[in-house]
Amino acid sequence: MIHVDTVKSWRVKGFGMSKVIEKRCVYCGTDVAKTSRIKDSSGCYYCEECYSQIQNKHNLPKTSSDSPASLRQPKSDSFFGSWQKRWGLREKVICPHCWYVFPPESVLWVAQHIELLGDTVLGPEALMRFLPSRFTPQGHAIDARGSVCQTMACPKCHLSVPRHAIEMDLLFASIIGVPSSGKSYFLTSMVWQLRQILPNQFGLSFADADTVSNRSLNEYEETLFLAPDPDALVAIRKTETEGELYDQIRLGEQTVHLPRPFLFSIRPLPEHLHYQQAKQISRVICMYDNAGEHFLPGSDNAGSMVTHHLARSRILMFMYDPTQDPRFRQRCLGFSKDPQLQKDTIVSRQEVTLTEASHRVRKSLGLSPTQKHKVPLIVIIPKYDVWASLLDVRLGDEPYIVSSSGQTHLVDTEKVEFISNKVRHLLWNTVPDLVFAAEDFCETVIYIPCSATGCSPEIDESGQIFGLRPRHLKPQWVAVPFMYALARMSIDLVFSLNQKQPNEGRSRQ
């Protein structure tokens, strides 16, 4: 009952643009433009191998090459048109796994019936993905065995796409950093803080858009902030290069690894100034926790797409760990006894990792080596509790100011930028190569200090760093990078102190 238009895309040819029709098998994602293929009445393409498997598995009759009987759909978009209008679906959807862009009518559904096992992209143990022709009055697809389905999937990678991503625009946020730089601790602490401050101070809901995809991060939050014994030492496990934070798919003859996203919905609550425009300004925040090894030179290849989200990101963050730089460590030894400053601590050339990330982004976006990225770069300097004495100003309270009406809080972007200038001066005098790499990459760079834990880890009897005690956790400025980025965007979710707002004055309190 859904008419699926042929997917269209724009491809660069020299200095001009030409419109092309993209012909891909909706099951395996293989480009079938120059090979023998099958096209159904709704405009979807299949490679011969995939369609043959579908026929054999379900004992379907043989059909002509342009009209598969099992997948034939009427040339009518009346159902989808009313469905899109009723639920306010986006005109274009971006898959949070493989970043494929597709119209919502091309979304696949995940079969519910246990007999419908076997998927050409995800393997024989996965439930079959299909393009439905029957729906319930509530808009849920019905599979070939009559079961009602509620889970949707990307037409290219076949991984699950939450309903939120069909209804809201995605906002990608990426964190770059070397191994053991504290990305997981930062991400965990930041999300925990956002869950508290966004509803209470900014009139915004912040909730899991996909609890299955967010499972690992939720476990990290429980470990640090909901520990049953606040005096027991705890630690977050190191992010590995393979495992539960990644998915493996098969596109044609190639096996590809993709990062598993953390997905959150952010929407205005009734007390928000733009609650009436909630459908337009709500977003799905898409973040990733890559292993630091994935950002090292030489780790990017055709079978690993785990850092390709960098080119999509509008919130681009780089974690510079001062405890991994001998120059910074040397300056801290006079006043800090933090175990992370020990001589046997890891040492990394972090500016090389940032330069490698810039090369990948330029390559993906087609930028020249001298052309700067227009997305602002936020350089985060974590573990502020270790090196605070090197900065000639104190961070003080979080940079959130109550508005004059008392209805909401504003981000004091001027304070953040004042601190940024101080931090940049410190970095320039200590690690100038890092500052150069950052400012050679992006047109705008902001430097924000923070501490995900607010305390030092403890060591065990053997002298090895062991963990933290939840009772001692006091995060500082950990949500500020994300809040600053939102305040600088023109999507009316978070306002800055010097931003004009409708019927809203501002004052420092």
C-alpha positions in Angstrom: 0.0 0.0 0.0 3.1 2.3 0.1 4.5 3.5 -3.1 8.3 3.7 -2.8 9.9 6.3 -5.1 13.3 5.4 -6.5 16.0 6.8 -4.2 17.7 9.8 -5.7 21.0 11.3 -4.7 23.4 13.9 -5.8 26.9 12.9 -6.9 29.8 15.3 -7.5 31.4 15.1 -11.0 34.3 17.4 -11.3 33.2 20.9 -10.4 29.5 20.3 -11.3 26.6 18.4 -10.0 24.6 15.7 -11.8 21.5 14.0 -10.7 21.7 10.2 -10.7 19.4 7.4 -9.7 21.0 5.1 -7.1 20.1 1.5 -7.7 20.9 -0.7 -4.7 19.5 -4.0 -3.5 17.2 -3.2 -0.6 18.4 -6.4 1.2 22.1 -6.5 0.9 22.9 -2.9 -0.1 24.9 -3.9 -3.2 25.0 -1.4 -6.1 23.2 -3.2 -8.9 23.2 -0.3 -11.4 25.5 -2.2 -13.8 24.5 -5.7 -13.0 21.5 -8.0 -13.6 18.8 -6.9 -11.2 15.1 -7.2 -10.3 12.8 -4.2 -9.8 9.4 -4.4 -8.2 6.4 -2.3 -9.0 7.2 0.1 -6.2 10.6 0.9 -7.6 12.8 -1.1 -5.2 15.8 -3.1 -6.6 17.1 -6.5 -5.7 20.1 -8.4 -6.8 19.4 -11.8 -8.3 21.1 -13.7 -5.4 18.9 -12.0 -2.7 15.7 -12.4 -4.6 16.5 -16.1 -5.3 17.1 -16.7 -1.6 13.7 -15.0 -0.8 12.0 -17.2 -3.4 13.6 -20.4 -2.1 13.0 -19.7 1.6 9.3 -19.0 1.2 8.5 -21.2 -1.8 7.4 -18.2 -3.8 6.4 -18.6 -7.5 8.8 -17.5 -10.2 8.2 -14.1 -11.5 9.4 -11.8 -14.2 12.4 -9.7 -13.6 10.5 -6.5 -13.1 7.6 -7.7 -10.9 8.4 -10.0 -7.9 5.0 -11.4 -6.9 6.0 -11.7 -3.2 7.0 -8.1 -2.9 4.6 -6.4 -5.4 2.9 -3.3 -4.0 0.2 -1.2 -5.5 1.3 2.1 -7.1 -0.4 4.2 -4.5 1.1 6.4 -1.8 -2.3 7.3 -0.2 -1.5 5.2 2.9 2.0 6.6 3.4 0.8 10.1 2.6 -1.8 10.0 5.4 0.6 8.2 7.7 3.3 10.8 7.2 0.8 13.6 7.8 -0.6 12.0 10.9 2.7 11.2 12.6 4.8 14.0 11.2 7.6 11.9 9.6 10.7 13.5 8.2 11.2 13.9 4.5 14.6 12.3 4.7 16.0 9.9 7.3 19.6 9.4 8.3 20.6 6.0 9.6 22.5 6.4 12.9 24.5 3.3 12.2 25.7 3.7 8.6 24.6 7.3 7.9 22.7 6.3 4.7 20.1 8.9 3.7 16.7 7.6 2.6 13.1 8.7 2.4 10.9 7.3 5.2 8.8 5.2 2.8 11.9 3.1 2.0 12.4 2.0 5.6 12.4 -1.7 6.1 10.6 -3.5 8.9 11.9 -6.4 11.1 9.8 -9.5 10.8 8.2 -10.6 14.1 7.4 -14.3 13.3 10.1 -16.7 14.4 9.9 -18.6 11.2 11.1 -15.6 9.2 14.7 -16.0 10.1 17.7 -15.2 7.9 18.9 -11.9 6.6 21.4 -11.4 3.8 23.0 -8.4 5.6 22.9 -9.4 9.2 23.2 -13.2 8.9 21.1 -16.4 9.2 20.3 -15.8 12.9 18.7 -12.4 12.4 15.1 -11.9 11.7 14.3 -11.0 8.1 14.0 -7.4 7.0 11.3 -6.6 4.5 9.4 -3.9 2.7 5.8 -4.3 3.8 2.6 -4.1 1.8 0.1 -4.6 4.7 -0.3 -2.4 7.8 -2.5 -2.3 10.9 -4.7 0.8 11.4 -2.0 2.0 13.9 0.6 2.0 11.2 2.5 -1.2 12.2 3.7 -3.5 9.4 2.4 -7.1 9.0 4.9 -9.7 8.0 4.5 -12.6 5.6 3.2 -14.9 8.5 0.6 -12.4 9.7 2.5 -11.1 12.8 2.4 -7.5 13.7 5.8 -5.8 13.5 6.9 -2.8 15.5 10.7 -2.4 14.8 12.0 -0.6 11.7 15.4 -0.9 10.0 17.7 0.9 7.6 17.3 -0.2 4.0 21.1 -0.4 3.6 22.7 -1.8 6.8 19.4 -3.5 8.0 20.2 -2.4 11.6 17.3 -1.2 13.8 16.3 2.5 13.4 14.2 3.8 16.3 10.9 5.5 15.6 12.3 8.8 17.0 14.8 8.9 14.1 11.9 8.7 11.6 10.1 11.6 13.3 13.0 13.9 14.3 16.1 15.3 12.8 19.4 13.7 14.1 22.1 15.8 15.7 25.4 13.9 15.6 28.0 14.5 18.4 31.4 12.9 18.1 34.2 12.6 20.7 37.8 12.1 19.4 40.6 11.0 21.7 43.6 8.7 22.2 43.3 5.4 24.2 42.7 6.0 27.9 42.0 9.7 27.5 38.8 9.4 29.5 36.2 9.5 26.7 33.9 6.9 28.4 34.0 8.6 31.8 33.4 11.9 30.2 30.4 10.6 28.1 28.9 8.8 31.1 29.2 11.8 33.4 28.0 14.2 30.7 24.8 12.2 30.0 24.1 11.8 33.7 24.4 15.6 34.2 22.2 16.3 31.1 19.5 14.1 32.6 19.4 16.4 35.6 19.9 19.9 34.3 17.9 19.9 31.0 14.5 19.2 32.6 15.1 21.1 35.8 16.8 24.2 34.4 16.2 24.4 30.7 12.7 23.1 30.2 13.8 20.2 28.0 13.2 16.5 28.3 16.3 14.3 27.8 15.5 10.6 27.5 16.8 7.4 25.9 15.5 7.1 22.3 16.7 3.5 22.1 17.2 1.6 25.4 18.7 -1.4 23.7 21.4 0.7 21.9 22.0 2.7 25.1 22.4 -0.3 27.3 26.2 -0.1 27.8 26.0 3.6 28.6 23.2 3.1 31.1 25.3 0.4 32.8 28.2 2.9 33.1 25.9 5.4 34.7 24.7 2.8 37.2 28.3 1.9 38.0 29.4 5.5 38.8 26.3 7.3 40.1 23.9 4.6 41.3 26.3 2.2 43.1 24.7 0.2 45.9 27.9 0.8 48.0 29.1 4.4 47.5 32.4 3.5 49.3 33.4 0.5 47.2 35.9 1.1 44.4 34.3 1.1 40.9 35.7 1.5 37.4 34.3 1.6 33.9 35.7 -1.1 31.6 38.0 0.1 28.8 36.3 0.5 25.4 37.5 -2.3 23.1 37.9 -2.2 19.3 35.3 -4.9 18.9 32.4 -6.2 20.9 29.1 -4.9 22.2 29.7 -1.3 21.1 30.0 -2.3 17.4 27.9 -4.2 14.8 29.1 -6.3 12.0 27.2 -6.4 8.7 27.8 -7.9 5.2 27.4 -5.7 2.2 27.8 -7.9 -0.9 31.1 -9.7 -0.5 32.5 -7.4 2.2 32.2 -7.5 6.0 31.9 -4.1 7.5 32.1 -3.0 11.1 29.9 -0.1 12.3 29.7 1.7 15.6 26.7 1.3 17.8 25.2 4.7 18.6 23.9 6.1 21.8 20.5 7.7 21.0 18.7 10.3 23.1 15.6 12.4 22.4 15.7 16.1 23.4 12.3 17.9 23.3 10.7 21.0 24.8 8.6 20.7 27.9 5.4 22.8 28.3 7.4 25.5 30.2 9.9 25.9 27.3 9.7 29.2 25.4 9.2 27.3 22.1 7.0 24.4 23.3 4.5 25.2 20.4 7.3 24.4 17.9 8.3 21.2 19.6 7.9 19.1 16.4 10.3 21.4 14.4 13.0 21.8 17.0 13.1 18.4 18.8 16.2 16.4 18.0 17.6 12.9 18.4 21.1 13.2 19.8 23.4 10.6 18.3 26.7 9.9 20.1 29.4 7.2 19.9 32.0 5.8 22.2 34.8 4.7 19.9 37.9 3.0 21.2 40.9 5.4 21.1 42.7 2.9 18.8 40.1 3.7 16.0 41.4 7.2 15.8 45.1 6.2 15.4 46.7 6.6 11.9 46.2 3.5 9.7 43.1 2.2 11.5 40.6 3.6 8.9 39.9 1.1 6.1 37.1 -0.2 3.9 36.0 -2.8 6.4 35.9 -0.4 9.3 33.5 2.5 9.2 33.5 3.1 12.9 34.7 6.8 12.7 32.7 7.9 9.6 30.3 9.8 11.9 33.0 12.5 12.2 32.0 14.0 8.9 28.3 14.1 10.0 28.9 15.7 13.4 27.8 19.2 14.2 29.2 18.8 17.8 32.8 17.8 17.3 34.8 17.3 20.5 38.5 16.4 21.0 39.7 15.0 24.4 43.2 16.2 25.2 44.4 14.3 28.2 47.1 16.4 30.0 48.2 13.4 32.1 49.4 11.7 28.9 51.7 14.5 27.9 55.1 14.6 29.6 55.3 18.4 29.3 52.0 18.9 31.1 52.8 16.2 33.6 56.0 17.8 34.5 54.3 21.1 35.4 51.7 19.3 37.5 54.2 17.2 39.6 55.0 20.1 41.9 51.5 20.4 43.4 49.6 17.2 42.5 50.1 13.6 43.7 47.4 12.1 41.4 48.4 8.5 40.4 47.8 9.4 36.7 51.0 11.5 36.9 53.2 8.5 37.6 56.2 7.9 35.4 54.8 4.6 33.9 51.6 6.3 32.8 50.8 6.1 29.0 52.3 8.8 26.9 50.6 9.7 23.6 51.2 12.1 20.7 47.7 13.5 20.9 48.1 16.2 18.2 48.8 13.4 15.7 45.5 11.8 16.5 43.7 15.1 16.0 45.5 15.7 12.7 44.5 12.2 11.6 40.8 13.0 12.4 41.1 16.2 10.4 42.4 14.2 7.4 39.4 11.8 7.6 36.9 14.6 7.8 38.5 16.5 4.9 38.5 13.3 2.8 34.9 12.5 3.5 33.7 16.1 2.8 35.9 16.7 -0.2 37.8 19.5 1.5 41.3 20.5 0.3 44.2 20.1 2.7 44.2 23.8 3.4 40.5 24.2 3.7 39.2 24.5 7.3 36.1 22.6 8.5 33.2 25.0 9.2 31.9 23.0 12.2 33.3 24.4 15.5 35.8 22.2 17.3 35.5 21.9 21.1 38.8 20.9 22.7 38.1 19.4 26.0 40.8 19.3 28.7 39.6 16.7 31.2 40.9 15.9 34.7 40.7 19.6 35.8 41.1 18.5 39.4 44.6 17.4 38.5 45.9 20.5 36.8 43.7 23.3 38.1 46.6 25.1 39.7 48.1 25.8 36.3 45.1 28.0 35.3 45.2 31.5 36.6 41.4 31.6 37.0 39.0 29.3 38.7 36.1 27.7 36.9 33.6 28.4 39.7 30.0 27.5 39.2 28.5 26.0 36.1 27.9 28.8 33.5 24.1 28.7 33.6 22.3 31.9 34.5 18.6 32.2 35.6 16.6 34.4 33.2 14.9 37.5 34.5 11.5 35.8 34.2 12.8 32.9 36.2 11.2 30.5 33.6 14.5 29.0 32.3 18.3 29.2 32.5 20.6 30.6 29.9 24.1 29.5 29.0 26.7 32.2 29.8 28.7 31.8 26.6 30.7 34.9 27.4 32.1 33.2 30.6 32.8 30.0 28.7 34.7 31.9 26.0 36.6 33.9 28.7 37.8 30.6 30.3 38.6 29.3 26.8 41.0 32.1 26.2 42.7 31.4 29.5 43.0 27.7 28.7 44.3 28.4 25.1 47.0 30.6 26.6 48.1 27.8 28.9 48.1 25.2 26.1 50.0 27.5 23.8 52.7 27.9 26.4 52.8 24.2 27.1 51.7 22.2 24.1 51.7 24.6 21.1 51.6 21.8 18.6 48.1 20.8 19.9 46.7 24.3 19.5 48.1 24.6 16.0 46.6 21.2 15.0 43.2 22.2 16.3 43.1 25.7 14.7 44.4 24.3 11.4 41.5 21.8 11.4 38.4 24.1 12.1 37.6 27.7 11.6 36.3 28.1 15.2 37.9 26.4 18.2 36.8 26.6 21.8 38.8 25.2 24.8 36.8 24.0 27.7 38.2 22.4 30.9 36.2 19.9 32.9 36.4 16.9 35.3 34.2 13.9 34.8 34.8 12.7 38.3 36.2 15.6 40.3 38.5 13.3 42.2 41.6 11.2 41.7 41.5 7.4 41.2 42.9 5.2 43.9 45.6 2.6 43.5 45.7 -1.0 44.8 48.4 -2.7 46.8 50.5 -3.4 43.7 50.5 0.3 42.9 48.2 -0.1 39.9 45.3 2.4 39.3 42.2 0.6 40.4 39.1 2.7 40.6 37.0 5.5 42.2 34.7 5.7 45.1 31.3 6.9 44.0 30.9 9.0 47.2 33.8 11.2 46.1 32.4 11.9 42.6 32.0 15.7 42.0 31.9 16.3 38.2 32.8 19.9 37.1 31.7 21.5 33.9 31.3 18.1 32.3 28.0 19.1 30.5 29.3 22.5 29.5 30.8 21.6 26.1 27.5 20.1 25.0 25.4 22.9 26.4 27.7 25.6 24.9 27.3 23.9 21.5 23.5 23.8 21.7 23.5 27.5 22.7 25.5 28.4 19.7 23.2 26.6 17.3 20.2 28.2 15.8 17.7 25.5 16.7 16.0 27.3 19.7 16.5 24.5 22.2 19.0 26.3 24.5 19.6 30.0 24.7 22.7 32.0 25.4 23.0 35.0 27.7 23.4 37.5 24.9 20.9 35.9 22.6 17.6 37.8 21.9 14.6 35.8 22.7 10.8 36.4 22.3 9.3 38.1 25.5 12.3 37.1 27.6 14.8 39.4 29.4 18.1 38.3 30.9 20.1 39.2 33.9 23.0 37.8 35.9 22.1 36.3 39.3 
